[in-house]
Amino acid sequence: MQYLSEEWIEAANAAVEAAASTAPDARVIIDQHVHGATSYQVIIERDRCTIAELAAESTVAVADAVFRQNLKTAQAVAQGTTDAHQAFLLGHITFEGTIDVLIERRDAFGWLESTLAPIMAATTFAATTVD
């Protein structure tokens, strides 16, 4: 399935919903805006986890963090060919929110990565020239 397609978001949502009972206790809400693809929101909290598209960059819930990047950067980070920290430092990813919340709840990112690993293994990536 194509990375960030409607099918991919639905599969990612099903994966996090199914694994919600193993999610970290502290709630974290992340908005991802990928120019050239889609915008979606990730909610991680024990017993209720979702990944859903956002309409016209509006939010379903108030996000703790908002990340913005282009499709090329998002794909590179997802494929592991670019480090997210490096992309942020180079200005390829912008951040809005409270960094302390992300540091305190960093275990949620590890949980999300392992939960989505089977989805990522079945993911294809489109060629892009977006800078």
N, CA and C atoms as a LAMMPS dump frame, in Angstrom:
ITEM: TIMESTEP
0
ITEM: NUMBER OF ATOMS
393
ITEM: BOX BOUNDS ff ff ff
-5.0000000000000000e+02 5.0000000000000000e+02
-5.0000000000000000e+02 5.0000000000000000e+02
-5.0000000000000000e+02 5.0000000000000000e+02
ITEM: ATOMS id mol type element x y z
1 1 1 N 0.834 -1.174 0
2 1 2 C 0 0 0
3 1 3 C 0.876 1.233 0
4 2 1 N 0.402 2.284 -0.601
5 2 2 C 1.16 3.517 -0.795
6 2 3 C 1.223 4.322 0.51
7 3 1 N 2.427 4.762 0.871
8 3 2 C 2.64 5.563 2.068
9 3 3 C 1.758 6.806 2.056
10 4 1 N 1.048 7.022 3.144
11 4 2 C 0.174 8.163 3.395
12 4 3 C -1.096 8.189 2.559
13 5 1 N -1.373 7.119 1.826
14 5 2 C -2.639 7.023 1.097
15 5 3 C -3.771 6.8 2.1
16 6 1 N -4.988 6.938 1.639
17 6 2 C -6.143 6.67 2.488
18 6 3 C -6.089 5.234 3.019
19 7 1 N -5.707 4.296 2.148
20 7 2 C -5.581 2.893 2.556
21 7 3 C -4.526 2.736 3.659
22 8 1 N -3.396 3.44 3.521
23 8 2 C -2.323 3.361 4.511
24 8 3 C -2.794 3.913 5.857
25 9 1 N -3.476 5.058 5.836
26 9 2 C -3.97 5.66 7.08
27 9 3 C -4.991 4.734 7.742
28 10 1 N -5.863 4.118 6.956
29 10 2 C -6.838 3.176 7.52
30 10 3 C -6.141 1.971 8.151
31 11 1 N -5.121 1.436 7.492
32 11 2 C -4.377 0.294 8.033
33 11 3 C -3.613 0.693 9.293
34 12 1 N -3.005 1.872 9.281
35 12 2 C -2.283 2.358 10.458
36 12 3 C -3.243 2.561 11.623
37 13 1 N -4.405 3.11 11.339
38 13 2 C -5.414 3.305 12.382
39 13 3 C -5.854 1.966 12.971
40 14 1 N -6.12 0.988 12.122
41 14 2 C -6.527 -0.336 12.608
42 14 3 C -5.441 -0.941 13.499
43 15 1 N -4.184 -0.744 13.131
44 15 2 C -3.075 -1.293 13.926
45 15 3 C -2.995 -0.649 15.307
46 16 1 N -3.106 0.679 15.374
47 16 2 C -3.008 1.328 16.686
48 16 3 C -4.244 1.076 17.538
49 17 1 N -5.403 0.984 16.894
50 17 2 C -6.613 0.645 17.653
51 17 3 C -6.493 -0.741 18.274
52 18 1 N -5.983 -1.691 17.508
53 18 2 C -5.849 -3.067 17.993
54 18 3 C -4.832 -3.186 19.129
55 19 1 N -3.838 -2.317 19.133
56 19 2 C -2.773 -2.385 20.142
57 19 3 C -2.962 -1.379 21.277
58 20 1 N -4.087 -0.712 21.337
59 20 2 C -4.3 0.365 22.309
60 20 3 C -4.084 -0.074 23.754
61 21 1 N -4.414 -1.295 24.08
62 21 2 C -4.266 -1.752 25.465
63 21 3 C -2.804 -1.82 25.898
64 22 1 N -1.878 -1.788 24.948
65 22 2 C -0.451 -1.822 25.284
66 22 3 C 0.198 -0.445 25.172
67 23 1 N -0.594 0.57 24.863
68 23 2 C -0.069 1.929 24.696
69 23 3 C 0.373 2.506 26.042
70 24 1 N 1.311 3.437 26.002
71 24 2 C 1.72 4.116 27.243
72 24 3 C 0.523 4.824 27.885
73 25 1 N 0.572 5 29.185
74 25 2 C -0.546 5.604 29.924
75 25 3 C -0.784 7.071 29.594
76 26 1 N 0.282 7.852 29.418
77 26 2 C 0.136 9.288 29.204
78 26 3 C -0.352 9.582 27.791
79 27 1 N -1.314 10.467 27.691
80 27 2 C -1.888 10.842 26.399
81 27 3 C -0.956 11.782 25.65
82 28 1 N -0.844 11.563 24.332
83 28 2 C -0.108 12.481 23.459
84 28 3 C -0.852 12.573 22.128
85 29 1 N -0.954 13.806 21.616
86 29 2 C -1.648 14.055 20.356
87 29 3 C -0.689 14.781 19.421
88 30 1 N -0.498 14.21 18.237
89 30 2 C 0.436 14.739 17.253
90 30 3 C -0.306 15.005 15.944
91 31 1 N -0.14 16.2 15.413
92 31 2 C -0.627 16.503 14.068
93 31 3 C 0.56 16.436 13.118
94 32 1 N 0.357 15.765 11.998
95 32 2 C 1.369 15.677 10.939
96 32 3 C 0.775 16.311 9.687
97 33 1 N 1.446 17.334 9.18
98 33 2 C 1.026 17.977 7.94
99 33 3 C 2.125 17.722 6.914
100 34 1 N 1.8 16.929 5.907
101 34 2 C 2.774 16.558 4.887
102 34 3 C 2.354 17.232 3.579
103 35 1 N 3.063 18.323 3.243
104 35 2 C 2.768 19.066 2.023
105 35 3 C 2.956 18.142 0.817
106 36 1 N 1.959 18.086 -0.023
107 36 2 C 2.019 17.226 -1.195
108 36 3 C 1.406 15.858 -0.959
109 37 1 N 0.863 15.642 0.233
110 37 2 C 0.266 14.327 0.512
111 37 3 C -1.016 14.482 1.329
112 38 1 N -0.897 14.639 2.635
113 38 2 C -2.062 14.648 3.508
114 38 3 C -1.714 15.276 4.847
115 39 1 N -2.727 15.478 5.653
116 39 2 C -2.562 15.88 7.047
117 39 3 C -3.335 14.877 7.885
118 40 1 N -2.73 14.46 8.986
119 40 2 C -3.403 13.492 9.843
120 40 3 C -3.038 13.716 11.299
121 41 1 N -3.865 13.16 12.173
122 41 2 C -3.645 13.305 13.607
123 41 3 C -3.485 11.93 14.233
124 42 1 N -2.501 11.841 15.137
125 42 2 C -2.238 10.617 15.886
126 42 3 C -2.582 10.889 17.342
127 43 1 N -3.447 10.075 17.906
128 43 2 C -3.775 10.158 19.33
129 43 3 C -3.348 8.842 19.963
130 44 1 N -2.485 8.947 20.967
131 44 2 C -2.022 7.76 21.681
132 44 3 C -2.381 7.934 23.144
133 45 1 N -3.196 7.037 23.636
134 45 2 C -3.509 6.975 25.051
135 45 3 C -4.011 5.567 25.346
136 46 1 N -3.798 5.128 26.565
137 46 2 C -4.187 3.766 26.927
138 46 3 C -5.66 3.555 26.61
139 47 1 N -5.948 2.506 25.883
140 47 2 C -7.305 2.079 25.528
141 47 3 C -7.989 2.922 24.463
142 48 1 N -7.303 3.931 23.9
143 48 2 C -7.907 4.688 22.794
144 48 3 C -6.797 5.297 21.961
145 49 1 N -6.495 4.667 20.853
146 49 2 C -5.476 5.181 19.944
147 49 3 C -6.086 5.275 18.559
148 50 1 N -5.786 6.378 17.875
149 50 2 C -6.315 6.565 16.525
150 50 3 C -5.303 7.287 15.642
151 51 1 N -5.433 7.045 14.36
152 51 2 C -4.753 7.819 13.331
153 51 3 C -5.832 8.158 12.312
154 52 1 N -6.055 9.452 12.099
155 52 2 C -7.127 9.874 11.202
156 52 3 C -6.705 11.111 10.415
157 53 1 N -7.17 11.18 9.182
158 53 2 C -6.894 12.349 8.344
159 53 3 C -7.571 13.577 8.934
160 54 1 N -6.94 14.71 8.733
161 54 2 C -7.498 15.995 9.139
162 54 3 C -8.047 16.692 7.903
163 55 1 N -9.178 17.328 8.036
164 55 2 C -9.784 18.049 6.919
165 55 3 C -9.325 19.5 6.949
166 56 1 N -8.759 19.967 5.848
167 56 2 C -8.359 21.365 5.659
168 56 3 C -7.513 21.885 6.824
169 57 1 N -6.603 21.062 7.297
170 57 2 C -5.675 21.401 8.369
171 57 3 C -6.368 21.844 9.648
172 58 1 N -7.61 21.43 9.859
173 58 2 C -8.265 21.669 11.136
174 58 3 C -7.925 20.493 12.046
175 59 1 N -8.064 20.684 13.331
176 59 2 C -7.724 19.605 14.244
177 59 3 C -8.97 19.016 14.884
178 60 1 N -8.921 17.734 15.138
179 60 2 C -10.002 17.041 15.819
180 60 3 C -9.872 17.3 17.316
181 61 1 N -8.676 17.227 17.828
182 61 2 C -8.359 17.52 19.221
183 61 3 C -7.143 18.443 19.221
184 62 1 N -6.965 19.176 20.292
185 62 2 C -5.826 20.089 20.375
186 62 3 C -4.551 19.26 20.484
187 63 1 N -3.642 19.5 19.569
188 63 2 C -2.406 18.715 19.499
189 63 3 C -1.366 19.229 20.486
190 64 1 N -0.591 18.271 21.032
191 64 2 C 0.561 18.618 21.855
192 64 3 C 1.708 19.09 20.972
193 65 1 N 1.739 18.571 19.75
194 65 2 C 2.803 18.913 18.805
195 65 3 C 2.256 18.877 17.391
196 66 1 N 2.773 19.781 16.581
197 66 2 C 2.413 19.833 15.164
198 66 3 C 3.708 19.799 14.374
199 67 1 N 3.827 18.832 13.474
200 67 2 C 4.991 18.717 12.601
201 67 3 C 4.557 19.007 11.178
202 68 1 N 5.393 19.758 10.461
203 68 2 C 5.139 20.063 9.048
204 68 3 C 6.394 19.719 8.258
205 69 1 N 6.178 19.075 7.115
206 69 2 C 7.277 18.713 6.231
207 69 3 C 6.718 18.434 4.848
208 70 1 N 7.597 18.357 3.864
209 70 2 C 7.123 18.003 2.532
210 70 3 C 7.139 16.47 2.391
211 71 1 N 6.575 16.007 1.304
212 71 2 C 6.456 14.572 1.076
213 71 3 C 7.823 13.901 0.979
214 72 1 N 8.756 14.556 0.323
215 72 2 C 10.093 13.978 0.173
216 72 3 C 10.733 13.724 1.537
217 73 1 N 10.632 14.678 2.432
218 73 2 C 11.193 14.516 3.78
219 73 3 C 10.453 13.441 4.55
220 74 1 N 9.128 13.455 4.502
221 74 2 C 8.34 12.449 5.226
222 74 3 C 8.703 11.042 4.777
223 75 1 N 8.839 10.85 3.474
224 75 2 C 9.198 9.532 2.949
225 75 3 C 10.608 9.136 3.37
226 76 1 N 11.539 10.071 3.332
227 76 2 C 12.922 9.769 3.713
228 76 3 C 13.008 9.363 5.178
229 77 1 N 12.288 10.056 6.041
230 77 2 C 12.276 9.695 7.462
231 77 3 C 11.627 8.325 7.641
232 78 1 N 10.5 8.096 6.985
233 78 2 C 9.791 6.814 7.111
234 78 3 C 10.636 5.643 6.623
235 79 1 N 11.432 5.87 5.59
236 79 2 C 12.273 4.805 5.039
237 79 3 C 13.613 4.67 5.769
238 80 1 N 13.903 5.609 6.654
239 80 2 C 15.15 5.56 7.401
240 80 3 C 16.356 6.081 6.646
241 81 1 N 16.132 6.757 5.52
242 81 2 C 17.266 7.314 4.766
243 81 3 C 17.636 8.715 5.247
244 82 1 N 16.767 9.304 6.056
245 82 2 C 17.025 10.587 6.7
246 82 3 C 16.617 10.464 8.154
247 83 1 N 17.41 11.014 9.031
248 83 2 C 17.103 11.039 10.455
249 83 3 C 16.178 12.223 10.733
250 84 1 N 15.11 11.999 11.501
251 84 2 C 14.154 13.068 11.795
252 84 3 C 14.812 14.23 12.532
253 85 1 N 15.73 13.937 13.447
254 85 2 C 16.416 15.009 14.177
255 85 3 C 17.233 15.883 13.221
256 86 1 N 17.945 15.236 12.31
257 86 2 C 18.741 15.976 11.345
258 86 3 C 17.844 16.815 10.429
259 87 1 N 16.738 16.226 9.971
260 87 2 C 15.804 16.958 9.113
261 87 3 C 15.236 18.176 9.836
262 88 1 N 14.973 18.034 11.127
263 88 2 C 14.495 19.164 11.919
264 88 3 C 15.566 20.251 12.017
265 89 1 N 16.784 19.842 12.337
266 89 2 C 17.88 20.809 12.476
267 89 3 C 18.172 21.545 11.169
268 90 1 N 17.938 20.869 10.042
269 90 2 C 18.16 21.491 8.737
270 90 3 C 16.964 22.316 8.255
271 91 1 N 15.88 22.311 9.046
272 91 2 C 14.699 23.086 8.687
273 91 3 C 13.746 22.383 7.745
274 92 1 N 13.959 21.095 7.507
275 92 2 C 13.071 20.342 6.616
276 92 3 C 11.796 19.89 7.325
277 93 1 N 11.844 19.864 8.641
278 93 2 C 10.674 19.589 9.464
279 93 3 C 10.53 20.759 10.424
280 94 1 N 9.329 21.325 10.5
281 94 2 C 9.081 22.375 11.477
282 94 3 C 8.202 21.814 12.588
283 95 1 N 8.315 22.425 13.749
284 95 2 C 7.633 21.948 14.95
285 95 3 C 6.935 23.1 15.643
286 96 1 N 5.717 22.845 16.085
287 96 2 C 4.979 23.769 16.944
288 96 3 C 4.479 22.955 18.123
289 97 1 N 4.568 23.508 19.3
290 97 2 C 4.066 22.798 20.464
291 97 3 C 5.019 22.922 21.636
292 98 1 N 4.836 22.02 22.585
293 98 2 C 5.626 22.02 23.803
294 98 3 C 6.588 20.845 23.767
295 99 1 N 7.863 21.142 23.599
296 99 2 C 8.875 20.091 23.478
297 99 3 C 8.944 19.239 24.74
298 100 1 N 8.698 19.834 25.907
299 100 2 C 8.753 19.074 27.159
300 100 3 C 7.743 17.925 27.176
301 101 1 N 6.575 18.147 26.593
302 101 2 C 5.565 17.082 26.532
303 101 3 C 6.091 15.916 25.71
304 102 1 N 6.745 16.215 24.588
305 102 2 C 7.278 15.144 23.749
306 102 3 C 8.403 14.384 24.448
307 103 1 N 9.217 15.092 25.189
308 103 2 C 10.299 14.433 25.919
309 103 3 C 9.72 13.529 27.004
310 104 1 N 8.745 14.045 27.749
311 104 2 C 8.118 13.274 28.82
312 104 3 C 7.392 12.034 28.293
313 105 1 N 6.873 12.125 27.094
314 105 2 C 6.055 11.037 26.543
315 105 3 C 6.746 10.323 25.385
316 106 1 N 8.065 10.348 25.361
317 106 2 C 8.822 9.756 24.254
318 106 3 C 8.582 8.259 24.105
319 107 1 N 8.171 7.59 25.173
320 107 2 C 7.875 6.159 25.061
321 107 3 C 6.732 5.902 24.083
322 108 1 N 5.863 6.889 23.9
323 108 2 C 4.756 6.744 22.95
324 108 3 C 5.277 6.613 21.519
325 109 1 N 6.39 7.27 21.208
326 109 2 C 6.944 7.202 19.856
327 109 3 C 7.538 5.822 19.578
328 110 1 N 8.192 5.24 20.57
329 110 2 C 8.698 3.873 20.426
330 110 3 C 7.565 2.884 20.257
331 111 1 N 6.507 3.075 21.039
332 111 2 C 5.322 2.21 20.925
333 111 3 C 4.716 2.348 19.527
334 112 1 N 4.593 3.573 19.039
335 112 2 C 4.008 3.801 17.721
336 112 3 C 4.854 3.143 16.635
337 113 1 N 6.165 3.306 16.713
338 113 2 C 7.051 2.709 15.712
339 113 3 C 6.919 1.188 15.684
340 114 1 N 6.907 0.552 16.845
341 114 2 C 6.794 -0.914 16.858
342 114 3 C 5.404 -1.371 16.437
343 115 1 N 4.387 -0.609 16.781
344 115 2 C 3.015 -0.97 16.394
345 115 3 C 2.82 -0.871 14.889
346 116 1 N 3.452 0.121 14.274
347 116 2 C 3.3 0.321 12.833
348 116 3 C 4.312 -0.463 11.996
349 117 1 N 5.229 -1.174 12.628
350 117 2 C 6.259 -1.918 11.88
351 117 3 C 5.669 -2.858 10.827
352 118 1 N 4.631 -3.642 11.13
353 118 2 C 4.063 -4.498 10.075
354 118 3 C 3.455 -3.704 8.915
355 119 1 N 2.872 -2.564 9.212
356 119 2 C 2.308 -1.703 8.163
357 119 3 C 3.44 -1.157 7.294
358 120 1 N 4.505 -0.699 7.942
359 120 2 C 5.636 -0.142 7.202
360 120 3 C 6.308 -1.2 6.321
361 121 1 N 6.302 -2.448 6.772
362 121 2 C 6.9 -3.524 5.974
363 121 3 C 6.127 -3.759 4.682
364 122 1 N 4.841 -3.403 4.682
365 122 2 C 3.998 -3.591 3.499
366 122 3 C 3.79 -2.288 2.724
367 123 1 N 4.539 -1.256 3.07
368 123 2 C 4.352 0.073 2.487
369 123 3 C 5.252 0.282 1.275
370 124 1 N 4.682 0.917 0.253
371 124 2 C 5.461 1.333 -0.906
372 124 3 C 5.539 2.859 -0.887
373 125 1 N 6.554 3.378 -1.58
374 125 2 C 6.792 4.817 -1.578
375 125 3 C 6.854 5.305 -3.015
376 126 1 N 6.144 6.414 -3.266
377 126 2 C 6.129 7.002 -4.602
378 126 3 C 7.405 7.789 -4.835
379 127 1 N 7.86 7.794 -6.054
380 127 2 C 8.981 8.663 -6.423
381 127 3 C 8.5 10.089 -6.349
382 128 1 N 9.327 10.966 -5.798
383 128 2 C 8.93 12.363 -5.657
384 128 3 C 10.102 13.274 -5.942
385 129 1 N 9.799 14.435 -6.462
386 129 2 C 10.831 15.439 -6.696
387 129 3 C 10.542 16.691 -5.883
388 130 1 N 9.577 16.596 -4.945
389 130 2 C 9.208 17.746 -4.113
390 130 3 C 10.38 18.089 -3.217
391 131 1 N 10.783 19.352 -3.203
392 131 2 C 11.871 19.791 -2.322
393 131 3 C 11.326 20.472 -1.154
